[in-house]
């Protein structure tokens, strides 16, 4: 009975999958990897508005987003965008710094990188963290020399302050423009109605059409009543004289006929005067009623316009006060630091990561080779 042959081990697989990658990683980190410096700063976006009540946080005991949370997220989004890279280009060209040939090939940005590749690379070099509890944002930027790292952080803070000012200015402009537009429209309407009322008074040559129209009607009616009274008196005298003459003279007498003619004439004048008086009175009252209606409408519209103007002026002043209360400003709590030493790349953690991953691949590879060998009967 022959002894089973010992299965041959494959040390070359361990050397290939574990030893070689670990050696290469060690050589890279300690010989070729470029030093990377991390500059750091802290800032907070504050507002003069009162603190917002977080009901959910009070019920659950979990920290909620502070009032400055949305502003901090806007700044974070801006700093990690291509707009920030373009805005600081006159002072510091990000592409030139990170594509410097002195940087090792693995870590540097390719010279022919597209704008999208540049933004993606930049997002790996910058980190903006927001603390929900304190509302403080931590800004970290990695560069390949300490001075550039500090300058990048300073430029980021400068541009962030500009963004915050734009947010406040945009809100101020939109809100105030709307309030001012409404106040101006109300003032123009008020002035227009005042001019219409003045023109109406000039056309009618009166200050108060109501009282003066009534006074004029009363005077005219008094005059008509006086004329009618005089005619009635004359008629009474003529009738009395006619009755006296008729008592001793024949109806065909000239004196009687003359007096009868006078009585008839006075009666016709009285009837005509009464008819004219009624017609004129109705016409005048209709005219006065129309004028009063127009005058009352203008006064009513003017009163409403004055109230609306006062309300719009109050709203404008309130908008100004509210905007002053909601002003935002960026406060730097920790100034940009000048790194003393490079903390990236992290050599030991990097080498250990490569070793562990390589060891994992080697284990998987060894199991795979053993399974195949057993399946085909290798000895």
Secondary structure, DSSP 4 states (H G I P E B T S, - for coil): -PPPPPPPP-HHHHIIIIIHHHHHHHHIIIIIPPPBEEEEEEEEEEESSPPPP-HHHHHH------TTHHHHHHHHHHHTSHHHHHHTTTT--HHHHHT-TTS-TTTSPPTT--HHHHHHHHHHHEEEEE-TTT-EEEEEEEESSHHHHHHHHHHHHHHHHHHHHHHHHHHHHHHHHHHHHHHHHHHHHHHHHHHHHHHHHHHHT-S-HHHHHHHHHHHHHHHHHHHHHHHHHHHHHHHHHHHHHHTTS-TTSHHHHHHHHHHHHHHHHHHHHHHHHHHHHHHHHHHHHHHHHHHHHHHHHHHHHHHHHHHHHHHHHHHHHHHHHT-EEEEEEEPPP--SS--BS-HHHHHHHHHHHHHHHHHHHHHHHHHHHHHHT--
